Amino acid sequence: MTSPDVLDSYAPVVAEWYSANARDLPWRRAGTTPWGVLVSEVMLQQTPVVRVAPAWHEWLARWPTPAALAADQPGEAIRAWGRLGYPRRALRLHECAVAITERHGGVVPSVLDELLALPGVGTYTARAVAAFAYGQRHPVVDTNVRRVAARAVLGEPDAGPTTTAADLTLVESLLPLEPPLAALVSAALMELGAVVCVARTPRCGVCPLAERCRWLISGAPAPVGPTRRPQTYAGTDRQVRGKLLAVLRESHGPVAKDALDAVWGDQVQRERALAGLLEDGLVVTPAPGIYALP
């Protein structure tokens, strides 16, 4: 088990590296509202920064506050989501805006339990908003942070597939006691995992933790057993759902079933994808044979 004094040595090194090397991302700039932070965190789930940045700017220009989004139709949120992927996030963000407007007077709450109670806001997102928008001390643990902690502290080649209570405890042990500095270190750990301690080809030669990384010191052993394969997209139901939604997003009103049938030849798969969109609330049927965004 790593001793507390060794754990304490990680934070200042990572914080110093981050201060000199952090990417200039728009949601990190001074003046970004808690709403802007929340929107960025939802958009960044499973979507690269390069695709999120322009969508984030457009979203906040149109809906600068939760109340502005809550006053619009959920279908407009889905339309504006474009091709970011996983469009249920747009629906959840709209529901979240409604909840913030109704429960919190249009202000993104700063209390962790209140953030966790918002629709679609889970363990990671709630802590990210509390830390990055309000400067609080919480372990903000995503895939990148888990990988850094697993390698540097535990000496393991990779972290598990999901965040556990043990992950939260481990990352919290790396954070300084002062909340603003802890929030900075949380951002630094995430950045380190995103650009240096990456999954397949880590850049250990430029890593600020190289001298104390237990995985690197032990020879950087490869994972034992099969590695996770990247998810495919072409030919999947997810691709079909995207094509069906694209027709509805680009339309100025409801469309007939024939227009949806034309986007994919496999009828069984097409009907399955459409049924999933209806079940998820991403598509509605205002009349028999007619489909629209909600």
C-alpha positions, 0 to 999 in steps of 0.5 A: 500500500502506498504511504500517505507521504508518497501520495501527497507528492503527486499533487504538486507535481501534477499541478505544476505540469498542468499550469504550464501545459494545459490545453486552452479549452473554452470551458476552462476560461475565466468567466465560464458559468456553471451552466457552461461547465455542465454543458461541456461535461455532458457533451464531452462524454464519449465525444472528442474535444475537437467535435465538442468545442464548436457545438458548445459555443453554438449551444451557449450562444442559443441557450446561455442559461438553463431557463433559456433551454427549458423554455424551448422544445426538447426536439430543438435540443436534439436538433442542435445536438447534431452529430455529437452522438448519443443524442439521449444526452441532449434530451437529458440536458433539456430535462436537467435545464427544466429541473434547474429552472423549477427547483433552483431558480435557474441556477446550477446548484453547487451542493453535490447531493442536489447535482446528483438529483438532477436528471441524467447527472451521475457520479462523475458529472456531479463531481466535475461541476462541483469541482470545476464550476465551484472549486470544491474538493471532490474526486472527479474520476473518469476513464483518464483519471482512473488510468493515471491512478492505476498506473502511477499509484497501483502499478497496474497497466490499466483501470477497470471498466467502470468507476468503483468506490475504491477508485473514488477513495484512491483519487481523493487521497491524491487531492490536497485539502484546500478545495481550490487547489484540489479542483486544480489537481482534479483537472490536472489528473484528467488532462494528464490522462487525456494527453500523456498517460493515454491508453495505447501509446502513453508518452512516458518520456514527458510525463511529470509522474515518470519518476514515481510511476509504479507501473513505469518503474516496474517495466510497464508490463502489458495488461494480462488477458484480452484487451478491450476492442474499440466499438464499431459503428458502421452497420450497427443499430446506432448508425441506423438511429443516427441516419433516422434522426438526421432526417428529422433534424433536417426537416422543418416539420414532421415527416412521413414514414416513407422518408425514414424507410429510404435511409436504410435498406434492412427493414428489420434493423430499421424498424428496430432502430426506430422503435428504440428512438421512440422508446427513448423519447427521441422521436414521437408520432403526432399521427399514424405514419408520421414522425417528428422530434419531441 
